[in-house]
């Protein structure tokens, strides 16, 4: 599991500072995402992608999204307990301004 996370971190660095700089204003906000805020719901412009039944399946989808480069920002996979229209499972988040 640690090897996959390290690989994802290296991949994120390889995407370049331009992608991270584009998402910087969102990271500076008091509540940027469900993972960072701990509130359980994504904030505006952050969207849950999933659910995935296992962390490994979520990792693969996350890596695919990172390689595609179609999103301004990505947040790593995390467990979401479910609620509203979302089922319980593993999700990653994408930033779409």
Backbone as CSV, one residue per row, in Angstrom:
resi,resn,N_x,N_y,N_z,CA_x,CA_y,CA_z,C_x,C_y,C_z
1,UNK,0.825,-1.182,0.000,0.000,0.000,0.000,0.877,1.256,0.000
2,UNK,1.954,1.235,0.771,2.829,2.395,0.828,3.504,2.654,-0.508
3,UNK,3.814,1.588,-1.232,4.455,1.752,-2.539,3.506,2.470,-3.496
4,UNK,2.231,2.110,-3.506,1.263,2.780,-4.370,1.146,4.264,-4.017
5,UNK,1.132,4.560,-2.741,1.025,5.963,-2.331,2.259,6.742,-2.743
6,UNK,3.418,6.136,-2.624,4.644,6.791,-3.041,4.609,7.026,-4.544
7,UNK,4.142,6.024,-5.299,4.038,6.163,-6.752,3.082,7.307,-7.110
8,UNK,1.967,7.407,-6.399,1.006,8.483,-6.660,1.621,9.842,-6.334
9,UNK,2.413,9.898,-5.276,3.065,11.160,-4.910,4.075,11.573,-5.970
10,UNK,4.830,10.621,-6.474,5.799,10.922,-7.527,5.083,11.378,-8.782
11,UNK,3.973,10.733,-9.098,3.179,11.099,-10.260,2.628,12.515,-10.103
12,UNK,2.173,12.854,-8.913,1.639,14.187,-8.673,2.720,15.253,-8.869
13,UNK,3.940,14.964,-8.423,5.038,15.903,-8.605,5.362,16.034,-10.086
14,UNK,5.264,14.927,-10.816,5.587,14.939,-12.238,4.578,15.744,-13.049
15,UNK,3.392,15.933,-12.544,2.396,16.725,-13.266,2.832,18.178,-13.430
16,UNK,3.678,18.622,-12.547,4.233,19.959,-12.685,3.605,20.972,-11.760
17,UNK,4.311,22.043,-11.549,3.857,23.096,-10.655,2.681,23.867,-11.232
18,UNK,2.516,23.848,-12.535,1.414,24.573,-13.158,0.058,24.075,-12.704
19,UNK,-0.090,22.769,-12.601,-1.358,22.201,-12.146,-1.608,22.570,-10.692
20,UNK,-0.586,22.446,-9.874,-0.741,22.776,-8.466,-0.963,24.265,-8.256
21,UNK,-0.308,25.099,-9.053,-0.490,26.537,-8.924,-1.910,26.932,-9.302
22,UNK,-2.491,26.249,-10.263,-3.868,26.540,-10.651,-4.848,26.219,-9.547
23,UNK,-4.539,25.234,-8.718,-5.433,24.836,-7.642,-5.095,25.533,-6.328
24,UNK,-4.035,26.306,-6.292,-3.585,26.929,-5.045,-4.655,27.776,-4.374
25,UNK,-5.416,28.608,-5.081,-6.433,29.382,-4.380,-7.451,28.494,-3.666
26,UNK,-7.789,27.362,-4.221,-8.741,26.465,-3.574,-8.144,25.863,-2.307
27,UNK,-6.835,25.580,-2.316,-6.206,25.014,-1.138,-6.089,26.046,-0.022
28,UNK,-6.099,27.315,-0.350,-5.958,28.355,0.657,-7.271,28.653,1.365
29,UNK,-8.379,28.190,0.825,-9.687,28.446,1.431,-9.793,27.706,2.759
30,UNK,-10.608,28.213,3.694,-10.739,27.564,4.992,-11.194,26.105,4.887
31,UNK,-12.167,25.814,4.008,-12.600,24.445,3.787,-12.437,24.147,2.315
32,UNK,-11.477,23.285,1.985,-11.206,23.032,0.577,-11.839,21.755,0.083
33,UNK,-12.019,20.780,0.949,-12.562,19.508,0.502,-13.044,18.711,1.693
34,UNK,-13.711,17.616,1.392,-14.174,16.735,2.458,-13.005,16.158,3.231
35,UNK,-11.939,15.784,2.523,-10.787,15.178,3.189,-10.089,16.187,4.096
36,UNK,-9.879,17.404,3.600,-9.159,18.411,4.377,-10.028,18.969,5.497
37,UNK,-11.315,19.157,5.246,-12.186,19.784,6.225,-12.685,18.792,7.261
38,UNK,-12.740,17.521,6.899,-13.248,16.533,7.830,-14.757,16.592,7.979
39,UNK,-15.433,17.425,7.185,-16.870,17.606,7.301,-17.637,16.486,6.619
40,UNK,-17.013,15.782,5.702,-17.680,14.690,5.037,-18.288,15.053,3.692
41,UNK,-18.350,16.318,3.339,-18.925,16.741,2.053,-17.928,17.598,1.301
42,UNK,-17.846,17.432,-0.008,-16.952,18.302,-0.776,-17.509,19.719,-0.832
43,UNK,-16.637,20.696,-0.869,-17.076,22.079,-0.984,-17.234,22.434,-2.459
44,UNK,-17.682,23.630,-2.718,-17.916,24.074,-4.087,-16.686,23.876,-4.961
45,UNK,-16.870,23.427,-6.146,-15.841,23.185,-7.155,-15.054,21.893,-6.951
46,UNK,-15.248,21.201,-5.842,-14.621,19.901,-5.625,-15.704,18.841,-5.788
47,UNK,-15.419,17.815,-6.570,-16.411,16.791,-6.867,-15.869,15.405,-6.554
48,UNK,-16.696,14.595,-5.903,-16.326,13.226,-5.580,-16.355,12.362,-6.831
49,UNK,-15.368,11.513,-6.973,-15.309,10.551,-8.078,-15.310,9.157,-7.471
50,UNK,-16.311,8.372,-7.769,-16.404,7.036,-7.208,-17.862,6.628,-7.129
51,UNK,-18.236,5.715,-6.316,-17.448,5.016,-5.300,-16.683,3.834,-5.886
52,UNK,-15.605,3.501,-5.200,-14.808,2.337,-5.543,-14.854,1.378,-4.356
53,UNK,-14.956,0.070,-4.608,-15.114,-0.885,-3.505,-13.856,-1.072,-2.662
54,UNK,-12.689,-0.829,-3.241,-11.434,-1.004,-2.502,-10.529,0.205,-2.726
55,UNK,-9.583,0.382,-1.838,-8.613,1.455,-1.971,-7.763,1.257,-3.223
56,UNK,-7.461,-0.005,-3.546,-6.649,-0.299,-4.737,-7.366,0.138,-6.011
57,UNK,-8.655,-0.112,-6.094,-9.429,0.306,-7.267,-9.482,1.825,-7.359
58,UNK,-9.613,2.485,-6.226,-9.619,3.945,-6.196,-8.256,4.489,-6.625
59,UNK,-7.176,3.859,-6.153,-5.819,4.275,-6.539,-5.627,4.232,-8.049
60,UNK,-6.099,3.151,-8.681,-5.959,3.029,-10.132,-6.707,4.140,-10.864
61,UNK,-7.926,4.430,-10.429,-8.712,5.489,-11.060,-8.064,6.856,-10.836
62,UNK,-7.532,7.070,-9.630,-6.855,8.326,-9.303,-5.629,8.521,-10.199
63,UNK,-4.837,7.461,-10.354,-3.643,7.551,-11.186,-4.009,7.812,-12.645
64,UNK,-5.078,7.199,-13.113,-5.546,7.432,-14.473,-5.962,8.888,-14.660
65,UNK,-6.685,9.435,-13.691,-7.104,10.840,-13.769,-5.892,11.770,-13.738
66,UNK,-4.887,11.431,-12.939,-3.681,12.263,-12.859,-2.921,12.240,-14.181
67,UNK,-2.854,11.078,-14.825,-2.148,10.971,-16.098,-2.892,11.681,-17.221
68,UNK,-4.216,11.669,-17.173,-5.005,12.349,-18.205,-4.804,13.859,-18.166
69,UNK,-4.589,14.411,-16.989,-4.352,15.842,-16.850,-5.554,16.717,-17.143
70,UNK,-6.749,16.180,-17.040,-7.942,16.952,-17.380,-8.498,17.769,-16.218
71,UNK,-7.968,17.566,-15.011,-8.471,18.295,-13.852,-7.419,19.282,-13.353
72,UNK,-7.880,20.378,-12.778,-6.986,21.390,-12.229,-6.316,20.887,-10.952
73,UNK,-7.036,20.118,-10.159,-6.484,19.591,-8.920,-7.096,18.252,-8.579
74,UNK,-6.360,17.459,-7.831,-6.821,16.148,-7.386,-6.514,15.981,-5.911
75,UNK,-7.406,15.337,-5.193,-7.147,14.948,-3.812,-7.196,13.441,-3.730
76,UNK,-6.260,12.886,-2.985,-6.044,11.456,-2.914,-7.275,10.703,-2.401
77,UNK,-7.318,9.420,-2.625,-8.432,8.556,-2.228,-8.655,8.582,-0.713
78,UNK,-9.923,8.545,-0.347,-10.302,8.490,1.063,-11.641,7.779,1.178
79,UNK,-11.943,7.302,2.379,-13.213,6.632,2.632,-14.283,7.690,2.871
80,UNK,-15.435,7.512,2.224,-16.587,8.380,2.459,-17.702,7.492,2.984
81,UNK,-18.290,7.856,4.109,-19.256,7.004,4.796,-20.611,6.936,4.100
82,UNK,-20.818,7.809,3.100,-22.082,7.821,2.373,-23.038,8.849,2.947
83,UNK,-24.038,9.147,2.178,-25.032,10.118,2.602,-25.496,10.917,1.396
84,UNK,-26.739,11.368,1.443,-27.290,12.089,0.303,-27.296,11.175,-0.912
85,UNK,-26.868,11.674,-2.044,-26.861,10.835,-3.250,-25.637,9.919,-3.352
86,UNK,-24.713,10.015,-2.393,-23.461,9.268,-2.476,-23.522,7.977,-1.653
87,UNK,-23.117,6.882,-2.258,-23.018,5.609,-1.544,-21.707,5.569,-0.765
88,UNK,-21.644,4.717,0.233,-20.398,4.536,0.977,-19.364,3.877,0.078
89,UNK,-18.115,4.280,0.230,-17.037,3.694,-0.558,-15.833,4.609,-0.593
90,UNK,-14.853,4.237,-1.386,-13.640,5.040,-1.557,-13.844,6.010,-2.709
91,UNK,-13.462,7.253,-2.493,-13.586,8.303,-3.491,-12.281,9.082,-3.561
92,UNK,-12.008,9.665,-4.709,-11.012,10.721,-4.803,-11.778,11.959,-5.261
93,UNK,-11.163,13.122,-5.111,-11.847,14.361,-5.457,-11.113,15.091,-6.571
94,UNK,-11.881,15.759,-7.413,-11.327,16.545,-8.507,-11.794,17.981,-8.352
95,UNK,-10.937,18.900,-8.768,-11.260,20.324,-8.715,-11.607,20.786,-10.127
96,UNK,-12.819,21.302,-10.275,-13.270,21.823,-11.557,-13.793,23.243,-11.282
97,UNK,-13.016,24.271,-11.639,-13.462,25.640,-11.356,-14.638,26.065,-12.224
